[in-house]
Amino acid sequence: MSKFKIEIKWGIIFMLFTLLWMAMEKALGWHDVNIAKHARLTNLFAIPAIIITVLTLLDKRKNFYNGKMTWKQGFLTGIGLTIVIVLLSPLAMWITNSFITPHYFENAIAYSVESGKLTQAQAEKYFSMGSYIIQSMIGAAVMGVITSAIVAFFVKKN
């Protein structure tokens, strides 16, 4: 377990940052009055997500690999971080929808139907806790692997 201490630490930091981001989105009205902007603006989360991945790999390079890291070591570190994030994402989703923004699904359903983007049934299926947990886990896994591969290339140091 101590072998993955850095990945666990940064995975928890990622989850806490995610909760902070969700609170910011809620405060900016992206979950209610400005919900029309949500689909575009929520993608800005990619920037801090990439920064956290970079910081994780730099931490691992410095404090585990003694200042040197191959692409493979960096990539595997990123995969470890990704696994932690994927495992924590259902908890983050539950906290978000239970405490930070409990009416998000209702608002998203209403907006999607009113704007003609989805039918009521489609919106209810898409904007639900189960659907969002699956989406968050799959999204975290896919983006984590891609980001890890790219960041590892830039963080490697022989």
N, C-alpha and C positions, 0 to 999 in steps of 0.2 A: 504494500500500500504506500509506503514512503517513496517508492519509485514514481508514483503518480500524484504526489502531494501538490506539486505545482499546478498540474492540470485541474485537480479538484479545487484548489484555492481560486484559480482564475475562472473556473466554471461557476462557482458560487458568486464571484464578483460579477460575472456576466448576468446571472439571474437577478442579482440585486439591481444592476444597471437597467435591466429589462423592466423591472417593476418601476424604477424611477422614470424611465422613458414613458411607460404607460400612464403614470400620473401626470407627466408633462402633456401627453396627448390629450388626456381628459381635461386638464386645466386650459388648454388652448381651444377646447371645444371640438376637437376632431372626432369625438365619440357622441356628440349630440348636435349642437347648433351649426357646427362647421363640418359635419360628417361627410359632405360632398368632397371635401379636400383630403379625407383620410387615406383613400386608396393610393394617392400619389405621394403625399407627404410622409406616410409611415415608412416608405422606402429609404428615407434618410437615415433610418436606424442602421443601415449597412455600414455607414461610416464609422460609428463607434464600435460596431461589431468587428470590423477589420482591425481597428486600433487595438482592441482587446486581444485579438489573435496575435498581432505583432508583439504586444507586451508579454503575452504568455510565452511565445517562442524565445524572445530575448531573455526572459527570466530563466527559462530552462537552459538556454545556451550558457548563460553566465553562472548559474548556481547549481547545475547538475552536470553539464558537460565541460566545465572548466574553461569557458570562453570559446570553445570550438563546437561546431555542429554541422553535420552533413545534411544534405537535402532530405535524406531518408529519416534521419533522427528528427528533424524539424517537422516533416510531414506526419510522422507517427505521434509526435507531441500534439500537433493540431488535431489529429484523429482522436487522441485521448481527451483533449478539451471538448471536441465535438460530442463524444459519447457522454461526458458529464452534462453538457448543455441539453442534449436530447433527453437524458434521464430526468433532469430538473424541469424541463419545459412544461409537463403537465401540472406540476406544483405552481409554477409561475402563472400559468393560465388560470388555474383555480383561484389563486390569490387575486389576480387582476380582475376576474369577473365576479368574485365574491365581495371584494372590498374596495377596489379602486374605481371600477366602472361597472356597477351591477346592471345598468340598463343598456349597455352597449349593444347586446344582441337585439333587443327590442327596437332600438333606434336604427340599427343597420338593416333590420328586416323592413321596417317602415320606409326608410329611404330607398332601398332597393326596389320595393314594390311601387312606391309613388313615382319614382323616376323611370319605371318601365324596364329596368334592367333584369329583374327576375319576377317570376310569379310568386304568389304568397307561399306556396308549397316549396318551391325551389329555395326561396330566401330562408324559410324556417329550417330546411335541411342544412343549408350551407352555414348559416349563422347560428350555430349551436355549440355548446361546450364540447361535445364529442368530436364534431367536425373540426373545431379549432385546435383541439389537442392533437389530433392526427396531423393537421396541416402544420402545426408548429414543430412537431417531431420530425416530419418528413422534410420540411423546409430547413430546419436546423441541420439535419444530416447532410442534405445535398449541398447547401451553402458552406457548411463546415468543411466538407471534403474539398470542394473547389478552392475555398479561401486558404485552407491549409497547404494545398499544393503550390499555390502562387506565393503565399507569404514565406513558405519554407525556402523557396528559390532565392528570395531576397535576404533572408536572415542567415542563410548558411555561411559558415566561416571555418576554413580549414587551418 
